Amino acid sequence: MRRNLARRGPRPRRPEALTGNEPNHAGEPFVNPVDALGRRSEGEAVISIRPLTLADGDELLAIDHFAFVADPDEVPAEQSLEGLDMDRTFGAEHDDRPGELAGIYTSFDLRMRVPGSDADDGARLVPMNGLTAVGVHPDMRRRGVLRAMIRHHLEQARDRGDVIAGLHASEPVIYGRFGYSVASHDVHYSLGSGTKLPASEPITALADRTDVRTLLDLDDDTIARRLHELDLVSPALGTVVVPEAVVRRRLRDNPTSRVGKEPRRALIATREGRDVGVAVFRREVTWDDGNADGHVNVTYLTAVDEGALLALGRRLVEMDLMSRVDLGQRGLDDPLLNWAGSVRTRTVRVADALWLRPVEVSGMLTARGYATPLDLTLEVRDDTCDWNSGTWRLVVDETGEAECVRSDADADIRLDVDVIGELFLGLRGARALASLGRITERTPGSVAALNSAFATGIQPIGGTGF
């Protein structure tokens, strides 16, 4: 995963509930069978996955620090472990390394802003199981440890009743093998000092009624709560809401990890006594013959409406000694980017952000709303979670609400499970995926219908990492 514990579970599944030796689509046995004690065999090796406790903290952090090339002294161990849900934190043991951890992972109970139906005013907030801090001991690579942990995680998520799993990938070649696909892009761009942001008159009027003040000290429980509550009401498609404990951990000030840098600061926007937006940032400045050349690195930005976003943007581009503002975790339809003028006049970088996959196909497809009515049968292939494989009938009514059930009918469309993750937030349409050969149309017109139903009209933002 992209972030290690120093910068940033379901309970153990009952052994008798674990399944193994499932047939895959080629009719071959699943390569990760489970015995009566919940141990998975990979060839001749046996991999056991067990819940971790704080007593395993040193070994857990050792693997995490190595996996993400982190300085173990940068953040105190107790803070690195802060915010973890130990009920959702697991370790893998390999019989070539008895009594020692071969791998680790944890997850968070998250919320995500997804497309809504007519009743949702554009978007709705739904649960998501966020996988993170996945690490394998360097001596245990390519021994099936990662595959065993991913399968275990998805089984645990299913037991908890989760229907959507998400992650941020440290390497893009890894997680596509397990049915994950890029659902949003992380758009980075810069605004020069004094950039004009000519929004429409109603948005400008709303910004003029918004008060923006500076917070110099963010290491506070109350600030963490305010930021968490803002995320819960942010309307931006693709917003990821992390637990308040994780927000609190991120706001802790560690002088040893910011040598030569200022603490994090924030601009908080309020209107009529209510928080309506926040920008968390850190400034850096260099001096050349007495001339300052600084930049503002915005690490977190959210607003409940475009007026609050404009008010924050105005203040960010007006800071003394700064020549530019760097923003990330945004989207190509970000109003700030578009108010600033042509994309050609900006340095815009696009990377993958959130990766999604269904834990349960039916639950994920009914979690969001749709733009048009639909009645299609989808043949889904899922080599990691066999319970998702098969044919599903997806029916969307006039209001945009969906039902999805098993079907014996001939499929209108065939696709691998990872395609659902890429369609889900509207990042890419069904037509584009069909042109790449990732969707096979069996009934003429079905791809066009799918494309219209999944359309959102706006690109998702990158959203905060976890």
Secondary structure, 3 states (H helix, E strand, C coil): CCCCCCCCCCCCCCHHHCCCCCECCCCCECCCCECCCCEEEECCEEEEEEECCHHHHHHHHHHHHHHCCCCCCCCCHHHHHCCCCHHHCEEEEECCCCCCCCEEEEEEEEEEEEECCHHHCCEEEEEEEEEEEEEECHHHCCCCHHHHHHHHHHHHHHHHCCCEEEEECCCHHHHHHHCCEECCEEEEEEEECCCCCCCCHHHHHHHHCCEEEEECCCCCHHHHHHHHHHHHHCCCCCCEECCHHHHHHHHCCCHHHCCCCCCCEEEEEEECCEEEEEEEEEEEEEEECCEEEEEEEEEEEEECCHHHHHHHHHHHCCCCCEEEEEEEEECCCCHHHHHCCCHHHCCCEEEECEEEEECCHHHHHHHCCCCCCEEEEEEEECCCCHHHCEEEEEEECCCCCEEEEECCCCCCEEEECHHHHHHHCCCCCHHHHHHCCCEEECCCCHHHHHHHHHCCCCCCCCCCCC
